[in-house]
Amino acid sequence: MLVSPSWPVAVSRALPAHAGSLLLRAITLCLRATGRTYERRTYFGARMMLDPADAIQARVLHFGHWEPTISKVIEATLRPGDTFVDVGANVGYDTLLGSIKVGDTGRVVAIEANPATFAKLNANLKSNDVGNVRAINVAAADRAGTVTLYDSGPRNIGAVTTLASRGMPAFAEVAAMPLSDILSADEARTVRLIKIDVEGAEPPILAALLDRLEDYPEASVLVEASPVDGRSVWLSLFERFRSAGFHAYEVENDYSIEWYLKWRQPGPLRLLSALPESQSDILFTRFPVSDFRRSGLQMIS
């Protein structure tokens, strides 16, 4: 199901690039000033209540999608009956996409640490009458315990982190659990894709996953890698995935309004022989390239 962009996007795209981005920014500021949330259908047909004060929700409100090439990777990977694990589910965009792709016979496990964001996730699940999602309000980690959450402010609620090194104020203590405790044995056995975006806290989650890789025989991993938070750790993880038989592909992504205004279709996924220098979205997969090409994604070496 295709959903047309909002009228501000249609007008902005008709203007020269710089003028179009300025217009869309101005409209977003006006929407924020109302203090309201707005209903929007995503390109895949889910209904979401969205707050334009938040960068992610503003993109979905205007464009009907968020991280569009990543969305296409999720679509290309998941099949009916699969399990999808969304670590850092935010307000539920990827969770809802995964719910549709795995169907009534599949399952989604949505993991969100921030209690306020978790409430919004649940509200969006409820408004879509979703029955194949298990949402859990914990922080994924490498061991059970508690972690501190650090506040990123209302302009980007997805940047909440467990890393004190990012210099943001602490605002909550939440329970933490490893994926091996969060997922049932059957969920782990059938998981087709694990998406992890938790603002720098990915390495210990990935290390624990790699330690028990036999529990996830069908899993690919889509992760936001931030080498700036510890390049040596990321280098080790990158090599561990490759040694375990995974290919690594860099997924095209950009957060600027200008890029969203220009985006029409996903760029090719580029095979990586080394860890990128800067923050990148990486798909680690053992699936053959043909599986993705059948879904319209191109993968290049």
Buried (B, 14 or more C-beta within 10 A) or exposed (E): EEBEBBEBBEBBBEBEEEEBBBBBEEBBEEBBEEEEBBEBBBBBBBEBBBBBBBBBBBBBBBBBBBBBBBBBBBBBBBEEEBBBBBBBBBBBBBBBBBBBBBBEEBBBBBBBBBEEBBEBBBBBBEBBEBEBBBBBBBBBBBEEEEBBBBBBEEEBBBBBBBBEEBEBEEBBEBBBBBBBEBBEEEBBBBBBBBBBBBBBBBBBBBBBBBEEBEBBEBBBBBBBBBBEBBEEBBEBBBEBBBEEEBBBBBBBBEEEBEEBBEBEEBBBBBEBEEBBEEEBBBBBBEBEBEBBEEEEBEBEE
